[in-house]
Amino acid sequence: MSKAERTKAFIIEKCAPIFNKKGYEGTSLADILEATGLTKGALYGNFADKNDIAIEAYKYNVEGMRRRLADFVDRKQSAYDKLIAFAEYYREGWEGTSRRGGCPIQNASIEADDNIEFLRPHVQNSIKNWVSFLSKIIEEGKKSKEFKSTINATEAAYSLITVLEGGIMLMKIMNNKSFLFAALDRMTGIIETEIKKQCQYNTETLLQA
């Protein structure tokens, strides 16, 4: 990396957690300067404006989440275990999620919805990528006959994400992990009853048993 690239990476790394916790509107130039220890001139020698920094900070936060989640899920072999691991990642890592300020996609979505429109396309792209990640696992499970063949993978992925994000939001605002855990239980229930292919038992075998 060149010196300029290292400086940009340093700025993003220092600012990303602040944006996720304080919000993209709530993070001030003073916050950024304090976190980096740089002058305003040095800062804008590497970025066009605060919006430019915000976009790169958002991408950094989402990439960190994606990498941690993918590393956890990819340890599993079957599609079923991978989908269950998606929920278990948040059960095991709820403290880290909370400490980092919650889900970066959710946080940015709230602001990008009506207030900070320059973030909207980036958030939309993140959600589509997240849905694609889960959809591929579900399609894999359909091919391996672990999941019902009639399941719409995209719709199922959106359902799981919707339940998860609601749980994270309530955990953060109520300062109580039980809301997240209840959402994760619901996600597991969806996987078990609506997505997973139920075992078909032979009636004669059951009678003999």
C-alpha positions as CSV (number, residue, x, y, z in Angstrom):
1,M,0.0,0.0,0.0
2,S,1.1,3.5,-0.7
3,K,1.3,6.1,2.0
4,A,-1.9,7.7,0.8
5,E,-3.7,4.3,0.8
6,R,-2.4,3.6,4.3
7,T,-3.7,7.0,5.5
8,K,-7.1,6.4,4.0
9,A,-7.3,3.0,5.6
10,F,-6.3,4.4,8.9
11,I,-9.0,7.1,8.8
12,I,-11.7,4.6,7.8
13,E,-10.7,2.1,10.6
14,K,-10.8,4.9,13.2
15,C,-14.0,6.4,12.0
16,A,-16.1,3.4,11.2
17,P,-17.0,2.5,14.8
18,I,-18.0,6.1,15.5
19,F,-20.4,6.3,12.5
20,N,-22.0,3.0,13.5
21,K,-22.6,4.1,17.1
22,K,-23.4,7.8,16.7
23,G,-25.0,7.6,13.3
24,Y,-23.9,9.1,9.9
25,E,-25.7,12.4,10.6
26,G,-24.7,12.5,14.3
27,T,-21.0,12.0,13.6
28,S,-19.3,15.4,13.4
29,L,-16.1,16.5,11.7
30,A,-14.8,17.1,15.3
31,D,-15.4,13.5,16.1
32,I,-13.5,12.4,13.1
33,L,-10.6,14.7,13.7
34,E,-10.4,13.6,17.4
35,A,-10.5,9.9,16.4
36,T,-7.8,10.2,13.8
37,G,-5.6,13.0,15.3
38,L,-5.4,14.6,11.9
39,T,-5.9,18.1,10.7
40,K,-8.9,19.1,8.6
41,G,-6.5,19.6,5.7
42,A,-5.0,16.2,6.0
43,L,-8.4,14.6,6.2
44,Y,-9.8,16.3,3.1
45,G,-6.6,15.6,1.3
46,N,-7.7,12.0,1.3
47,F,-11.5,12.3,1.0
48,A,-13.7,14.7,-0.9
49,D,-16.0,15.4,2.0
50,K,-17.7,13.9,5.1
51,N,-20.1,12.0,2.9
52,D,-17.2,10.3,1.2
53,I,-15.8,9.2,4.5
54,A,-19.2,8.0,5.6
55,I,-19.7,5.8,2.6
56,E,-16.3,4.1,3.1
57,A,-16.9,3.7,6.8
58,Y,-20.2,2.0,6.1
59,K,-18.6,-0.3,3.6
60,Y,-15.9,-1.1,6.2
61,N,-18.4,-1.9,8.9
62,V,-20.5,-4.1,6.6
63,E,-17.4,-6.0,5.3
64,G,-16.4,-6.7,8.9
65,M,-19.8,-8.1,9.7
66,R,-19.9,-10.1,6.4
67,R,-16.5,-11.6,7.1
68,R,-17.2,-12.6,10.7
69,L,-20.5,-14.2,9.7
70,A,-19.1,-16.0,6.7
71,D,-16.2,-17.4,8.7
72,F,-18.6,-18.8,11.3
73,V,-21.1,-20.2,8.8
74,D,-18.5,-21.7,6.5
75,R,-17.2,-24.0,9.3
76,K,-20.3,-26.1,8.8
77,Q,-20.7,-28.7,6.1
78,S,-24.4,-29.2,5.5
79,A,-26.8,-26.5,4.3
80,Y,-29.0,-27.1,7.3
81,D,-26.1,-26.6,9.7
82,K,-25.0,-23.5,7.8
83,L,-28.5,-22.0,8.1
84,I,-28.7,-22.8,11.8
85,A,-25.2,-21.3,12.3
86,F,-26.5,-18.1,10.8
87,A,-28.8,-17.8,13.9
88,E,-26.2,-19.2,16.3
89,Y,-23.6,-16.6,15.2
90,Y,-25.7,-13.9,16.8
91,R,-26.5,-16.0,19.8
92,E,-22.9,-16.6,20.6
93,G,-21.7,-13.1,19.5
94,W,-24.5,-10.9,20.8
95,E,-22.1,-9.0,23.1
96,G,-19.8,-8.1,20.2
97,T,-22.8,-7.0,18.1
98,S,-24.1,-4.8,20.9
99,R,-20.6,-3.4,21.6
100,R,-20.1,-2.4,18.0
101,G,-23.4,-0.5,18.1
102,G,-25.7,-3.1,16.5
103,C,-26.1,-4.1,12.9
104,P,-24.4,-1.6,10.5
105,I,-26.9,-2.3,7.8
106,Q,-29.8,-1.7,10.1
107,N,-28.3,1.5,11.5
108,A,-27.6,2.9,8.1
109,S,-31.0,1.9,6.8
110,I,-32.7,4.0,9.4
111,E,-30.9,7.1,8.2
112,A,-30.8,6.3,4.5
113,D,-34.5,5.7,4.4
114,D,-35.6,9.4,4.6
115,N,-32.6,11.4,5.7
116,I,-29.3,10.5,4.1
117,E,-30.1,9.4,0.6
118,F,-26.5,9.1,-0.6
119,L,-26.3,6.0,1.6
120,R,-29.4,4.4,0.2
121,P,-27.9,2.6,-2.8
122,H,-25.1,1.2,-0.7
123,V,-27.5,-0.1,1.9
124,Q,-29.7,-1.6,-0.7
125,N,-26.7,-3.4,-2.2
126,S,-25.7,-4.8,1.2
127,I,-29.2,-6.2,1.8
128,K,-29.2,-7.8,-1.6
129,N,-25.8,-9.4,-1.0
130,W,-27.0,-10.6,2.4
131,V,-30.1,-12.2,0.9
132,S,-28.0,-13.7,-1.9
133,F,-25.7,-15.3,0.8
134,L,-28.6,-17.0,2.5
135,S,-30.4,-17.8,-0.7
136,K,-27.4,-19.8,-1.9
137,I,-27.4,-21.8,1.3
138,I,-31.1,-22.5,0.9
139,E,-30.8,-23.5,-2.7
140,E,-27.9,-25.8,-1.7
141,G,-30.2,-27.4,0.8
142,K,-32.9,-27.9,-1.8
143,K,-30.5,-29.7,-4.1
144,S,-29.2,-31.9,-1.3
145,K,-32.9,-32.6,-0.3
146,E,-32.3,-31.1,3.2
147,F,-34.9,-28.4,2.5
148,K,-38.3,-28.4,0.9
149,S,-38.2,-28.1,-2.8
150,T,-41.2,-25.7,-2.8
151,I,-39.4,-23.1,-0.7
152,N,-38.7,-19.8,-2.4
153,A,-35.1,-19.2,-1.3
154,T,-35.2,-15.4,-1.7
155,E,-38.5,-15.0,0.3
156,A,-37.2,-17.3,3.0
157,A,-33.9,-15.3,3.3
158,Y,-35.8,-12.0,3.6
159,S,-38.0,-13.5,6.3
160,L,-35.0,-14.7,8.4
161,I,-33.3,-11.3,8.0
162,T,-36.4,-9.4,9.0
163,V,-36.8,-11.4,12.2
164,L,-33.2,-11.0,13.0
165,E,-33.1,-7.3,12.5
166,G,-36.2,-6.8,14.7
167,G,-34.5,-8.8,17.5
168,I,-31.3,-6.7,17.2
169,M,-33.3,-3.5,17.3
170,L,-35.2,-4.5,20.4
171,M,-32.1,-5.8,22.1
172,K,-30.4,-2.4,21.6
173,I,-33.2,-0.1,22.5
174,M,-34.4,-2.2,25.5
175,N,-30.9,-3.1,26.6
176,N,-32.0,-6.7,27.0
177,K,-30.6,-9.6,25.0
178,S,-33.7,-11.7,25.6
179,F,-35.4,-9.9,22.7
180,L,-32.6,-11.0,20.3
181,F,-32.7,-14.5,21.7
182,A,-36.4,-14.7,21.2
183,A,-35.9,-13.6,17.6
184,L,-33.2,-16.2,17.1
185,D,-35.5,-18.9,18.5
186,R,-38.1,-17.8,16.0
187,M,-35.6,-18.0,13.2
188,T,-34.7,-21.5,14.2
189,G,-38.4,-22.4,14.3
190,I,-38.8,-21.1,10.7
191,I,-35.8,-23.2,9.6
192,E,-37.1,-26.3,11.3
193,T,-40.8,-26.1,10.4
194,E,-41.0,-24.1,7.2
195,I,-37.7,-24.7,5.4
196,K,-36.3,-28.1,6.5
197,K,-37.7,-31.1,4.7
198,Q,-39.6,-33.2,7.1
199,C,-38.6,-36.9,7.4
200,Q,-41.0,-39.2,5.6
201,Y,-41.5,-42.4,7.6
202,N,-42.7,-45.6,6.2
203,T,-46.0,-46.5,7.9
204,E,-45.2,-50.2,7.9
205,T,-41.8,-49.6,9.5
206,L,-43.4,-47.5,12.2
207,L,-46.0,-50.2,13.0
208,Q,-43.2,-52.8,13.3
209,A,-41.3,-50.5,15.6
